[in-house]
């Protein structure tokens, strides 16, 4: 069974974190992932820029980063998905979609097994 937890720094997602967890759970089920502990963390430009620089060597804020943490390839996996709410709002405005739609898209993208990097640097 997949366990999904959601957290937020000072950035608030445009709708409930429980909704995000349901979306991620559906993605994991469709991807055939079982026994995954997934943490979705909603953050800001500042926090995302720091993560991107520290772990990926890039000096800018991105929209979503995902990290497998333990057990990759086995029966039990832990992962984190970071979603930048500030960037999601800008992308939503540019694409003409709702903030809710864009954040959901980023949660889906970050939760997909094949989008996760092989290991956390």
URKA-V796959 format. One record per residue. N is the residue number from 1. SS is DSSP state (A for helix, B for strand, O for the rest). PHI is phi as a letter, one per 40 degrees, with the letter a starting at -180 (NA if undefined). Layout:
((N | SS | PHI) (N | SS | PHI))
This chain:
((1 | O | NA) (2 | O | c) (3 | B | b) (4 | B | b) (5 | B | b) (6 | B | b) (7 | B | b) (8 | B | a) (9 | O | c) (10 | O | c) (11 | O | c) (12 | O | b) (13 | O | c) (14 | O | c) (15 | O | a) (16 | O | d) (17 | A | c) (18 | A | c) (19 | A | c) (20 | A | c) (21 | A | c) (22 | A | c) (23 | A | c) (24 | A | c) (25 | A | c) (26 | A | c) (27 | A | c) (28 | A | c) (29 | A | c) (30 | A | c) (31 | O | c) (32 | O | g) (33 | O | c) (34 | O | b) (35 | O | f) (36 | B | b) (37 | B | c) (38 | B | b) (39 | B | b) (40 | B | b) (41 | B | b) (42 | B | c) (43 | B | b) (44 | O | b) (45 | A | d) (46 | A | d) (47 | A | c) (48 | A | c) (49 | A | c) (50 | A | c) (51 | A | c) (52 | A | c) (53 | A | c) (54 | A | c) (55 | A | b) (56 | A | b) (57 | O | g) (58 | O | b) (59 | O | b) (60 | O | a) (61 | O | c) (62 | O | b) (63 | O | c) (64 | B | a) (65 | B | b) (66 | B | b) (67 | B | b) (68 | B | c) (69 | B | b) (70 | B | a) (71 | O | g) (72 | O | c) (73 | O | g) (74 | O | b) (75 | O | c) (76 | O | b) (77 | B | b) (78 | B | b) (79 | B | a) (80 | B | b) (81 | B | b) (82 | B | b) (83 | B | b) (84 | B | c) (85 | A | c) (86 | A | c) (87 | A | c) (88 | A | c) (89 | A | c) (90 | A | c) (91 | A | c) (92 | A | c) (93 | A | c) (94 | A | c) (95 | A | c) (96 | O | g) (97 | O | b) (98 | O | c) (99 | A | d) (100 | A | d) (101 | A | c) (102 | A | c) (103 | A | c) (104 | A | c) (105 | A | c) (106 | A | c) (107 | A | c) (108 | A | c) (109 | A | d) (110 | A | c) (111 | A | c) (112 | O | c) (113 | A | d) (114 | A | c) (115 | A | c) (116 | O | c) (117 | O | c) (118 | O | c) (119 | O | a) (120 | O | c) (121 | O | d))
